[in-house]
Amino acid sequence: MQTPSELSHSSSSEAAPGSLLEASHYLRQLIHFTGVSRVLKALVEGHNCLRLRTKLLLWLVLFTAALTSATLLVVLHSAQALVRRQIEQDARNAVLTIQAVQHQREMMLSRRADLLATLAYVRNADATPI
């Protein structure tokens, strides 16, 4: 198997200029995968052979992931509760607005009926023009 430096030299000399980006992308994937496979292999063999720095980094990653997940769950729950309260408040406001409009309409109809009755009285109880 070729080393990463040999792989990058052979792929850049044989490849066309347009594929240099592809070669560097492949090289990055190869290096990344090699590091991941080494860590996974060490985990499978047992954590006793891991260095202290690796153990601390793994615990730090696990702790950070757990803390991030917990924070996101708390934020999600509080956002849902806030949205629920806002929807309930908006529904109450809508009901109150409709009741106020209905009350105003009833008052307007009552005044109109009073005006028509007064007009009929002024015209000596002749309701035909009304």
N, C-alpha and C positions, 0 to 999 in steps of 0.2 A: 504494500500500500504506500502511496506517495505521501510525503509530508505536506502540510498546507502551503509551504513556500514553493515546493516543487510543483504542486497542483496549480498554484496561481501563475507560475512562470510558464508551464506547459500549456495551460488553457489560454493565456494571453498571447503566446506566440503563434498558436495554431488557429486561434479564433479570428473572426473578422472584427473590425473596430466596433461594430454595433453590438457585439455580444460580450464586450468587456464588462458591461453592467451585469449581465447574466452570470458571468464567471465570478464576479465579486460577490453577488448575491448568493450563489451556490457555496462559495467559500465561507461566508458568514454563517450560512445554515449548517455547514459541516462542522465548523468550530463550535457553534452553539449546541448542536446535537451531541457532540463529543463530550462537552462539559456536563450536559444534562444526563447522558448515559452513565458517566463516571459517578455522579452523585447518586443516581438511582441504583447502580450496581453496589455502591458502598452501603446504601440503605438496606438492600436486600441481603447482603452478607451479614449485616448486623451493625449496630451503631457503636460497638466497642472499638472497631478499627478506624472510626472517624476521628479526625483531629478535633481538639476543643473548639477551635475557631469555627469549624464547619457545624459542630453541634450548636454553638451559640447562634450562628447565622440561621440555621434551620428553626430553632426555637423563636428567634426574633421574627422570622417570616410567618411562622404559625401564629404567634401572638398578634402581629400586625394584621393578619388576615382575619383573625377572630374579632379583634377590636373594631376593625373596619366593618365587618358584617354586623356586629352588634349595633354600632352607630347607625348604619343604614337602616336597620330594622326599627330602631327607636325613632329616627327621622321619618320613616314611612308611616309608622303608627301615629305619630303626632300630626303629620300632614293630613292623614285621612281623618283624624278627629277634628282638625281645624276646618277642613272642607265640609264635613258633616254638620258642624255647628253653623257655618256660613249658609249652607243650604237651608237649614231649619230656620235661621233668622230671616233669610230672604222670603221663605214661604210665609212666615208670620207677617212680615211687612206687606206681602202681596194681599193676604187675607184682610189685613187692617185697611189697606188702600181701597179694596173693593167694597168693604163695609162703609167706609167714609163716602165713597162715590154714591153708593146706594142710598145712604142717609140724605145726602145733598139732593139727589133726584126726588126722593119722597118729599122733602121740604119744598122743592121747586113746584112739584105737582100740587101740593097743599096750597101754596100761595096762589098758584094759577086758578085753582078751584075757588079760593076766596075772592080773587079779582073778578072772575066770571059771575059769582053770586052777587057781588057788589054792583057790577055792571047791569045785571038783570034788575036789581032793585032800583037803580038810578033811572032805568028806562020804564019804570012802572010795571015791573014783572012781565015785560014783553021779551021773551027769550028767542024770538024768531031771528033777529039779526045775528045772534051769537052762533 
